[in-house]
Amino acid sequence: MQVAPEILSALFDISPSGIAIADEQGRYLQVNEAYCRLFGYSQNELIGQTFGLILLDSDKELEPEILALALNQDQSAPSEWQVKHRDGRVLFVHSAFKTFHAPDGSARILTILSDVTTLVATLRNMQDHELLLRKANENLEEIVSNRTMMLEHANKELARLATQDPLTGLYNRRAFETEAAKAIYTADRHQRPCSVLFLDIDHFKSINDQFGHAIGDEVLQKTAEKIITLLRCSDLVARWGGEEFVLLLPDTPLEQALVVGEKILDAIRSLQLFNTQIQITISGGLVERQLNTPLEHTLQQADMLLYQAKQSGRNRLASAPALPQHVDSLLVAYPNACVSQ
Ligand SMILES: Nc1nc2c(ncn2[C@@H]2O[C@H](COP(=O)(O)OP(=O)(O)OP(=O)(O)O)[C@@H](O)[C@H]2O)c(=O)[nH]1
């Protein structure tokens, strides 16, 4: 269907896109209102000028190439260009052109340009914002990850403080009770013997009095270190308080526990502390736990035996087989306790 010339003419006049018709030398023959508005020139100023007028200074030398391209191709693919407004502003335009060749060799190049400067600026703005957001997000992730690490570290530290004796690094009393409860549960389940040993450094007060509290602390640390070296991984050892240690030896009946206890007493006797200025001994109360009795009961028995060892002259172990849970008086509970020397 042919479009009437007056419609085409009206289209040229009212189009919001800039339309220009140029000759084979790229000189403007006709421009519409929108084209003039786009570049800030009047029609009179444009007619007769070449399109080089609207090229960026850096693109000026490309004018012949662009012209050749327009003449040799029938129709360009729409593309984005940067062009120059009269006042020097750079404009982004979306362009399309079509070339008409006449039999006499002359040509008419029809160009349509739409101003997309605001769109491009908005897009770039959005991209910048996206970049900023991404960076902010990365920073946030880093902050969160650092905080999480700090929190995990703090939690581990808290857990350590809650379970460890700060001086010796051994379990504290609470942690011992928790771990021992698990161990005796397993022992009862599998009907396995286990033994409990209370140890107490002899005359420790005199070490503090003679050498000072700091040296006393070191003696406690060295004692703890020595005890650990003599135990199995499955054994539990804790600082019960002051100069007192408690051990739970799973899978260990009394006769085997006695070997361990004597080994510890021997090792403590042989400890060379502060260039042999300090020598210590330790006393112990050792009992084999009777199955299905509360831990507390076994601990009391071991403590009573320790008391007996101290009463019998220190530097020795007092031991006894397991007693039934309901013993009327623990003080008289060990008529048969063995005291070694
Ligand atoms: N250096 C140091 N001393 C401690 C610590 N905890 C407790 N003590 C001291 O250990 C001493 C224990 O004294 P006593 O309970 O009389 O016992 P002992 O002198 O070892 O005497 P026996 O147990 O009867 O052989 C006290 O002087 C406490 O102050 C500690 O963490 N560091």
The ligand as a Gaussian input file, in Angstrom:
#p B3LYP/6-31G(d) Opt

LIG

0 1
 N       49.968000     -21.692000      95.034000
 C       48.723000     -22.113000      95.190000
 N       48.333000     -22.568000      96.377000
 C       47.078000     -23.002000      96.529000
 C       46.164000     -22.988000      95.459000
 N       44.982000     -23.474000      95.915000
 C       45.173000     -23.807000      97.222000
 N       46.421000     -23.515000      97.605000
 C       47.069000     -23.673000      98.903000
 O       47.255000     -25.035000      99.185000
 C       47.408000     -25.158000     100.589000
 C       46.713000     -26.388000     101.065000
 O       46.978000     -26.508000     102.415000
 P       46.360000     -27.584000     103.341000
 O       44.924000     -27.790000     102.992000
 O       46.685000     -27.229000     104.762000
 O       47.053000     -28.890000     102.922000
 P       48.578000     -29.292000     102.910000
 O       49.448000     -28.203000     103.391000
 O       48.867000     -29.795000     101.526000
 O       48.615000     -30.446000     103.917000
 P       48.127000     -31.924000     103.704000
 O       47.155000     -31.960000     102.573000
 O       47.490000     -32.325000     105.001000
 O       49.331000     -32.741000     103.403000
 C       46.871000     -23.853000     101.211000
 O       47.934000     -23.086000     101.684000
 C       46.224000     -23.144000     100.014000
 O       46.364000     -21.723000     100.123000
 C       46.603000     -22.467000      94.215000
 O       45.883000     -22.431000      93.229000
 N       47.884000     -22.056000      94.119000

